[in-house]
């Protein structure tokens, strides 16, 4: 008799609870890469032709998938378009050709070496979203290997009855096949929260758990399983009592999600009539559709690093302009806040060469890098200004630690404006300029910085890390990363007060802004604009509509009186559990995705 209620833990990436039969997929374990030396120039020429044929076949395959993409997933066409770009990227195609010509390697081995060189570069990138893009390179690599081996590079997912897919991994194209299919959800061994497969699952509203080690070994086809896409928990062979419990939990969650979704388009106004603005954080233009779907009042943080990292060469002004323009036009008439580059020179997949730094987080990055590499900065500022002629844009500079940095950045902005005028190019001459408050120095100087900018945006991810000297991805100290630390709360309060005194707006765009647990405290401290992952917006709006500003201020006052983070957490958790029990049961999980 099989053991019952075996619990496995993975990473939740698409919300929902499903109960059903598992279907384990095989066939994407990869292809054997065997080195073979080429001895004659004729063999080299034949191998180069073989590589080009595989590239053409892969391009045709991707183009066909683009044409066949279901209408509800057209917003994700950029994923396959990115794969087409990667396919022709010099770091893949030209490097593989070079290894064939110069080292006389066969295509498989040359491609293997080119891919692993790129993989090493990505592994040095700290930003989890950017680092996860190696999955796109790997997908192209796998497709090419498949065609070199003469095999089809994709499985066709066709099922006659409802199933829960269990696989080592799933490609974005395979995930799109689940649209309109009897697939209830999926569990994979690989992947993360920011993978394209996860993003597509969210669009299809298919519950999913990824990063569950040995899932294809632990789970057998035909087994009854429960997949909790809120917590990342997968339960094998549940007994009758567990099934009953999760069936009830599934119904409660679906009711809660439907109620929250119904209110996503409504304004976020407290019970005593104070309106709050709720924005979305995005990485790519195609994420605008999710922001609009979940009721965003605008884009509070448009991270602009991806275009600089996906190709070997730096993006042109025209590339950047078209990218920003697409976002602004799609969000019109809502406002879009574009953050200038927040990455160090050592992370570029470009001709720029910088020595490795002992501590990149404290090194040449963000505004420091932009002020050093002024040609790159000017190109980005020109693109942002040109896009401002097509809708409402704000620009903000990251990691500001001094008044000098703001003045230098604004000086370059004014110079770029003059260049655009001389070229008769349209732009918004009164483009609002903001500073991101992410380091303790900026908090201390907030009253001075407020005289130099039009708005503040508090980036709590870095601010908490720098204020508490905690690396939140370091497992040894990650539990000390506490958003409600008394020092952090006082920093937020001081920045808000400085903004009010200067009559500029103060927003928050870190992860703290999208957690309903912290919302009453932040409201009470005076934050009026919140920017977060789009999926968190409906939950945050719901909490705002269920509390008064007067109540929030009292919660913040009580928290500020306490001396330790443990006391603050206990007080806030008890208060939230009393006021919003359903938010604690489902909302925090939903908002965290």
N, C-alpha and C positions, 0 to 999 in steps of 0.2 A: 504494500500500500504506500502511495506517495506521501511524502511529508506535506503538511498543509500550512498555509499562511507564511510562506517563505518571503521575507521582505528584502528587496534589492533597492539600492539608492542610486539615482542618477541626477541629472540636471534638468529641471523643468524649463521648457522653452515655449510651449503653447498650452494655454489653460484649458481645463476640462477634465472630466473623470469618465473613464470608459471601462466597461466590463465585457469580456468576450474571449474568443479563441485566438491563440497565437498562430502566426504563420511565419516560420523562419525562412528568410531568403538567403540563398547562396549565390555564388557566381561573381562576386566583386572582390575576390581576394587578391586580384592583381595578376600580372603576367611575369613569368620568369625572365630576368634580364641576364642574358649570357653574352660575355664579351667575345668578339670575333674580329681578328685583325684582317685588314685588307692589304693585299700585297702588291697590287698593280693599280695604275691610274684608271684603268678601265673599271676595276672593281669599285674604286672611289666614286667614279662618275655614276655607276649603276646605283650605288648606295645613296648618293645625293638625290637621284631621281626617285628612288624608293621613298625617301623622306618627304620630298615634295608631293608625291602622290598621297601619302598618308595625311599630310597637312590639308590638301585639297579635299580629301574625303571627310576629314573632321570638320572643315569649314562648311561643306555641304550638309553634313549631319546637323550642325548647330543652326544653320539657316533654315532647314526644314522644321526643326523644333520650334524656332521662333514663329514660323508661319502657322504652326499647329497649336500655339499656346492658347488655352481657353480664355474667353473674353474677360472673365473675372480675375485673370492673372496677368493681363497685358501690362499692368503697372510694374510687373517684375521683369519685363523684357530686357531691362538693363543687365540682368545677370548673364543671360546668354550673349548679349552684345559685348559684355566685358570679356567673356570667354573667347569670342572672336578676336578681340584686340590682343589678348594674351597670346593667342595662337601665333600671331605674326610679330610678337614682340621680339626685339633683337636678343634679349637675354635667353629666350627659348630657341627661336628659329635660327638666328645667325650664329649663336654660340654652338648649337648642335652641328650646324654646317661646318663651322671652324674645326671642331674636334674630329669630324669625319675627314676633312681635308688634311689637317696638320698631324693628327695622331693616328690616322687610318683606323679609327674605331668604327664598328658597325653602328647603325642608327639607334638601336635600342640602348647600347652602352653610352653613346654620346649624349642622347637625350636624358638618360639617367644622371649623368654628371652635371649637365646644364641645370636640370631641375633641382638637384641637391645643393647646388651653389646658391640658387635663389632661396631655397628653404633655410639655409644658414643665415642669410641676410634678414629674413623675416623673423627668425627666432630671436634676434637681437632687439626687436622693436617691443617697447613696453606696452603701448596702447593695445588692449586686448582686441578691439574691433579691427584695427589695422593688421595686427598679427594673424587674426583669423582669416584674412584674405589669402593666405597661402593655400587655403582649401580650394580657391578658384584656380590657382596655378596647378594644383594637384589634379583637379578634375580634367583640365586640358591635357596634362601629362598622361593620365590614365586613358583618355580617349585616343591620343596619338599612339600609345603602346598597343591598344586594341587593334587599330587599323594596321599597324606594322606587323602584328601577329596574324592578321587576316580574320579577326573575329569581330563580331558586333560589340560595340563598347557600352551598350545600355540594355538593361533588362526591361521587358514589357510587363507592367503590373496589371494583370487581368484576373479578377476573382469573381466567382459566381455567388459567393455568400460573404457576409460580414466577417472581416478579419482584423487583427491587430498585427501589423508588420513588425518583425524583429529582424534587424540586419546589422552588419558591421557598420555600414554607412549607407546613405542614400544621396544620390546626386540631386541638384535642384530640378533637373528635368524629370527624374523619377518621381519626385514629390508632386510636381504639377499633374502627373497622371492620376493622382488621387482625387482630383476634382470630379465630382459626379460618380465616383466609384464607391463600392461597398467597404472601402478601407475606413475603419473606425478611428485609427490613430497609429502611432508607431513608436518604437523604441530602438535606438541605435547605440552602438558602442562608442562611436566617435561623434565629434561635433561640439558646439557650444552655443551660448545664448545669442551670439551675433552671426551665426552661420546663415547662409542664404537659405538652406533647407529649413531652418527654424523660422525664418521670416515668412517663407511661403506657407508653412504650416499654420502660422498665425492668421494669414490672410484667408486660408481655407477653413479656419476655426476647427482644425483637427488637433486633438490633444496629442502632445509629443513629449517624450523624455529622451535626452541624449546623454552621451558620456557615461553610459552604464557598462562598465568593464565586463567582458565575457558574457554579454547578454545572449549571444547566439549559442553559447555552450550551456548556460544556466537554464535557458528556457527552451522547451521543445514544442514543435508544431503540434497543434491540437490541444495544448494545455489551456485551461481556463486561467486567465490572468486579469488583474485590475491594474490600470495605469492611471495614476494621479498626476495630471499635468500641472497641478498647482504646487505640489511639494516635491515632485521628482521621485515619488515612491512607486515601486512596482511590486505587486503581491502575487505570488505564484500559488496556484491551487488553493484559493480562499475557501474556508468552510462556510456553511450556511449563514452563520451569524455575521461573519465578515462581509459576505455578499449583501446581506440585508442592510448592514450599516452603510456600505458604500453606495448602494442603490438610493438610500435616503439622502446621503451627502450629495450625490450626483443631481438629484432633483432640486435640492436646496440651492446648490451652486447655480444651476441653470436658471432658476427663478431669480436669484440675486443678480446674475449677469444681465438678464433681460431687463430688470428694473434699472440697473445702472446704465445700460446702453440707451434706454429710452430718454434718460436725462442728459446724455452727452452733448446734445446740441443746445441745451439750455444755458443761460449765463450763470456764472458762479457768483452768487450773491448770498451773503450771510443772512440769518433770520432777522437781523436788525437793519438790513438794507444796505450793507457795504459791498460794493462790487469788487471782485478780484479778477485779474487777467491770468488765464492759464494757457501757456504756450507749449510747443513741442520742441524737443531736441531731435535733429536729424543729421545724417551723414551723407546722404545721397539725394538727388532731386526726386527720385522715384518714391522716396518715403513721404513726400508731401501728401499723397493720397491717403496714407494711414493717419497722418495728422488731421486731415479734414474729416476722415471717417469718424475719428474719436472726439471731434469737437474742439480742436485747438483754436484759440483766438489769434494765433500767429505762430511764427517760428522764433523761439527765444534763444536758440543756439544752433547755428548751422556750422558744424565742424567742417573745415575745408581741406583736411590733410589728404584725403583719399586720392585726389587727382595727382598729388605730388609723389605718391608712393606706388601707384599701380604700374607705371612705365619707367623705362630707363631714362628717358629724357624729361626735362622739366616741361610742365604744361605751358602752352603759349597764352598770351593775353586773350586771344580769341577763344581758346578752349575754355578758359576760366569764365570769360564773359558769357558764353553760351550756356554754361552750367548754371551760373548765378541767375541769369535772365530767366531760365526755365523755371527755377524755384519761385522767383518773384512773381512771374506771370501766373503760375499755378496757384499761388496763395492770394493773389489780388482779390479784394482790396486790403487784405490783412498784412501786418508788418512782418518783415523778415530781418532777424539780427544775424549778421555774418561775423564770425570770429576769424580774425586773420590767423595765419599759420601758427600752430602750437606743436612744434616738433623740432628736434635738434638736427643739425647737419649730418650727424653720424647715422641718421636713420633713413636718409634719402636713397632710393634706388636710382641714382642719377650720377652724372659725372662729378658731382661735388665730393671731395675727399676731406674728411676730418679725422683726426686721431681719436681712438677710443677714449672715452672719459671714465674715470673711476666712479663717478656718481652723476650720470646724465640728468637726473631729476634736479640737480643743483648746478647744472652746467649751462652750455650754450644752447638754449631752447627758447621757443615762443618769441616774445617781443625782442629778446636779446639777439636771437638769431636774425630776425627780420631787420633790425637796425644795423647789424653787421653786414648782411647780404642785401644791400639796398636795391640792387637791380631786381632781385626776386620779389622784394617787398613792393617796389614801385609797380611791377607788372600786376601783382594781385590788387593793389589799390586802384589801378586804372580799370581793371575788370569790374571791381565792385562799384566804382563810380559810374561807369557806363551802364551797368545793370540798373542803377538807381533811377534811370530815366524811364523805366518800365514798371515801376511800382514802389512801394514803401520799403526802404532799406535803412537799417542802422548798422554801423560797423563798430566792433569792439576789439580792443587789444588785450591779449592774454598775458598773465603773469607780470603785471605791472608792480614795480616795487619802489618807484620814485617819480617825482614830478618831472624830472629831466626826461625820462623815457616817454612820458605822455607828450611833452612839448616837442621832442624830436620826431615822434611818430606823426603828430599833427602838422609839423613843419613839412615833412615829406608829402603828406596828404595835400597840403596847399600847393606845393610845387607841381604835383601831378595834376591838380585842377587846372593850373595854368597851361600845362602841356595839352590837356584835352581841349581847352578853350582855343588854343592856337590851331588845333586840328578841326575845329568846328564840330566837336562831338558833344552830344547832349548829356547832361547829368544833373543831379540834384545838388545845387551849390550849398544847400543847408543840411547836408547829410549829417544826421546825429552821430556823435562819436561817444563811445563808452569805454570804461576801464573795467577789466575783470579783477575782482578782489579775491586773490587766491593765496596771498602770503601775509604773515603777521605785519610786515612793514607797511603794506597797503592799508591795513586796518588802522594802524597808528597814524598814518598820514591821510586818513580818509577825508578829513575836513579840508585839507589842502588840495587833494586830488579832485574833490568835488567842485572846486573852482575852475578846473581845467576841462571838464567833460560834461556831457549832457545826460549821462545815466551811469549807474553802477550795475554790475551783475556779479553776484557772489558765487564763486565756484567752490562749493563746499568740499568736493572730492580732494582737491589739493590743499585747501585751507585747513581742513582737519588734519591732514597728513603732516603738513609743515608745522602747524601749531602744536601738535602733540608729539612730533618727532616719531611718527609711526608709519611704517611701510605697510599699507593695508593688504598687500598681496604676500606678505611674509607670514607664514603660518605660525611662526613663533610669537608674534606680537599682534596678529590680526584682531584678536579679541579686545585689544586696547584701543582700537579705532572706534571711538564713541561719538556720534554726532551730537548727543545731548550733554557732552562734557561741559562743566560750568564755564570753562575758558572759551569754548566755541560759542556758547550761547551769548556770552558777553561781547564777543567780537561781532556777532551778527547784530546785536542791539546797537553797538557803537556805530557800525557802518550805516544802519538805517537812520540813526539820529543825525549823522553827518549829512546824509542825503537829503533829509527833510530840511535841515537848516539851510542847505544850498538850493532847495526847491528842485531837486532832480529825482527821478524815479530810481528805485532800488529793486532789482529782481534777483531771483536765485535760480541757477541752472544746474546745480550739482544733483547727485542722486538723492540727497536729503529732501529736495523739493518734491519728489514724487512718492514719498513714503507717507501714507495717511497717519501713521503713528506720530510723526513729527509736526504735522500740519497745524494743529491748534497752537502749539508753542510758537511756530514761525509766524502765524497770523497775529498772535499776541505780541510778538516782538516788533511787529510793524511791516513785515514783508508783504507787498501787495501784488507782486507779479511772480509767478512760478513757472519754470520751464522744465519739462521732464520727457521721458520716453512716452510716445503717444498712447500706448496701452494703459498707462496710469491715469490719463486725463479724466475719464468718466468717474473713477473712484474718488479722485481728489475733488472733483466738482461736487460729488454727492456729499462728501464730508463738509465742505464749505456751506452747502445749502442746509445742513442740519445743525449748525452752530452759530451763535452770535459772536460778533467781535468783542462784545463785553465779556462773554464767557472765556474767549480765547485769551484776552488780556489777563484775566484772573489766573488762568492756567499758567501763563508765562511768568506772572509775578510769583506764584507759588514755587515754580521751578527755580527761579533766580535766587530764591531765599535758601535753597539747599546747597550744601557744601560738596557733596560727592555725586558722581555720575550714577552710582547705584541708587541713591535716594531719589534722584531725578527720574531715572528710568522706572523705578517702582511706582512712583506717584503718577507719571504720565500713562503708564500701561494700565494701571487700575482705573484711572479716569476714562481712558479710551474704551476699555472693556465694558465699563458701565454705560457709557453713552452710545457706543457704536459696536455692539457685540457681533453683528454680521460682517462688519469691516474686518474685525479680528479673525473671523472664521475664514473669510474668503478674500476680502479686499486687499490686504497686504500682499498676499501671494499674487493676486492679479496685477497689482501695481508694480511688483518687482520684476515682471517679465519684460 
